């Protein structure tokens, strides 16, 4: 049986399998029912590893072991495997979330916090910076910044970025609003994102910069933390988007002053007239 490497690679990524697991599983699918020895020959996986691989696939819900001599393994329908994998992922995520929630009052977290607090004492302010690769990492960091906000949050984004921030950051922005944090959002607003802008306006002062030449992406929190994007989101794949985070009161305040000069000239959302789509 010849399976293309590209296909095996896709299976490994989709189902979180190692190479041997992908080979043995596809070999079993091609036979329906088979012994470990037969699968070793078909898949070109060492016989000494085949039983371990099949046991792993059984635990993950890919195959069923049929009792008897010799022991045989039965392939499940691929769509059934997908459903089983989905259920297992949900259970695993719930278990991990529960363990992490329990850490809040655990000595482990207290010790980790102590290590971090003591370590930060020796950090120069200029060292509190870093680059973030991948849009998901950027939004994870933005969420952390927003949750730590005590006074103000300034967000400048693009037309598409406004939609993404609503999806990724709305819960954190709502919590910040309840704490009394002042939130300002500046973005181009058109028919496609007008409704989202109105939803964001429930927690922030939202203004339209469609008529300006401004096209940037940055967030300032409490006038001392800044995260800005280096690339045009229309021209970069989300996985390769790059952001830079700085903890610099000087730089943040300079940029915030520039923002304030532009902010006063921008159109409040209440004066933006168009039909929602």
CORSULQUI-V146163 format. One line per field, one symbol per residue. psi: psi as a letter, one per 20 degrees, with the letter a starting at -180 (. if undefined). A space follows every 50 residues. Layout:
BEGIN
psi: ???
END
This chain:
BEGIN
psi: popqhgghggggggjlqrggggghghghhihgprrhgghgggikpphhig ggghgghghikhrpppqaprpqppqqphhhggggggghgggggggggggh hhihkqhghggghgggghhhhjpqhiimrrqppphghghghgggghhiqh gqpppprrghhgghhgghigghhghgghijppppppqppahhjgghhhgh ihiropqpkhirjpnrorpppkkippoqqiqpiijqqhijqpqpppnohg gghghhggghhhgiiqpqhijoprpq.
END
